[in-house]
Amino acid sequence: MKYLQNDPALKQRRRELRRNQTDAEKALWAYLRNKQFYGMKFFRQYSIGPYILDFYCPNMKLAVELDGNSTTDARLRNMMPFVQNT
C-alpha cells in the first residue's frame, strides 16, 4: 500500500461523504472544527489505509466513527492497526 493516510484514490469518495453527512456528523463537526475542542485539530472524512474515518485527530491518534449501523465491529477491529501505526 503506497499511501497510509489520505490516499488520492479515495479523494472523491471522501469528498462525497463530506457533502452527505449524517445529522450526528454535522452536530459533532460543529464542535470539532477550527480547533474548538481543547485546541486539537480534527479532520473530517480522513482516510487511513483502505478506511475512511468520520473524524480523526492525529495528535491524539483518535479516530471517531458515528455511523452506527453501517460500521460493524469487525470493520472497526480491522481499522485499529492502521490508526495505531499513524
Number of C-alpha atoms within 10 A of each C-alpha: 6 6 12 15 16 17 18 11 10 15 15 10 14 21 13 11 15 16 9 11 15 12 10 10 18 12 11 12 18 11 11 19 15 13 11 13 12 7 10 15 16 23 18 20 23 23 25 22 19 16 20 22 21 21 21 22 16 14 10 10 11 12 19 14 15 15 14 8 7 9 11 11 11 8 11 13 9 12 18 12 12 15 20 10 9 12
